[in-house]
Amino acid sequence: MTYVMGAVIPVPTANKQAYLDMAKIAAEVFKDLGALSVFEGWGPDIPPGEVTDFRKAVLAEDGEAIVFSWVVWPSKEVFEAAMPKMAEDERMAGEMPFDGERMIFGGFETIFEA
């Protein structure tokens, strides 16, 4: 089964185009390194939760949108082999249009797909 790397990211709404530009470059790098697909979702409908929610999880501030991003890899091994190459790829250089310290991410082994 596939392996998915997912992230939730608070992005200033004023940086939407800069984020999209960066995401398109990153997607090209990911696919060059073996990713099957890349998804970026800009959250217009993020309901507040009573205990927790996407905004609370990343300490989103006023004027920030939530991005839900995921990359599908053929396997964890392909992803792990790609990681050091991503870090060395000059296309990945540059300033991020968001506060990376508040981004949350993780890798997930697919246990069901329909």
N, C-alpha and C positions, 0 to 999 in steps of 0.2 A: 504494500500500500504506500501511498504518498506520504510526504512529510510537509507540514505547514509551519511557516514562521509567521507569526501574527504580531501586530502592534496596535496600540491605541495611543494617539498623539494629539496634544493640544497645540493648535496652530492659530496664530493671530489671523483673524479674518482678512486683515489688510495684506497678508502674505499668501493668500490663496493661489495666485498665479505663480509666485516664486516657488511655492510648494509643488504645484503641478509640474513646473519646469524641472525641478529637482527629481521628482518621482519618475518622470519620463526617462531621464538619464539613468537613474538607478535601475529601472525596469530593463533597459537595454543591457546594462552590465549583468544583472541577474540572469537574464535569458541567455546571454553569451556564455555564462558559466553553468548553464544546465537547468535553470528554472523552467517549469512548464507553463506557469501563468503568474501574473502579478495583478493585484486588485487594489485600488485606492478608493475609499468611500468618504465623502465629505458629509458630515452629519447635520442635516437640517432639523432632525427630529430626535433629540436626545432628552427623554423624559427624566425628571428628577426622581431619585429613589428615596425611600424613607431611611434606609440604612446605608446603601452605597449605590453608585451609578458610574457611568463612564466619566462624567465630569469630575466627580469626587476622586475617582481612581487616579487621575492624572493632575489633580489640583488645578483644574482649568480656571482661568481668570476671566473676568468680563472682557468681551471682545475677542475671545478665542473660540474657534470651532473645534469639534472633535473629528479626527480622522481615524478611520478603522481601515487598517492596511494588512494584507496578507499575501504571501508568496508561496506558491505550491511547487515543491521540489519532488523529483522522482523517488528520492529516499533521503534519510538522514545522512547517509554517507556522502551523497552528492552535495548536500548542503554544507557539511563540515569541510569537504574538500574545497568548496567555493569560498568559504569565509576568509582565509588568508589572501586569496586572490582579489577579493573585493576590497580589502584594506589597502592593497598595493595598486589598485587600478586608479590611474590619474583622473578618470572621469568622476570618481567619487570624492575628489577633493573639492573644497569650497565650504562656505558657511551654510549651515542649516537654517532654514527660515522658521525655526521653532526652537523651543527650549528642550534639548535632548535629555536633560536630567529628569524631566517629568514624563517622558515617554515610558510606557510599559510594553514589554514584549516577551515572547516565549515561543518555544518550538513544540509542536504537537504531532504525535504519530497518529495517522488516520486509523480509526478503528471501525468506521462505517462510512460508506459513500453511496449515494443513490442518484 
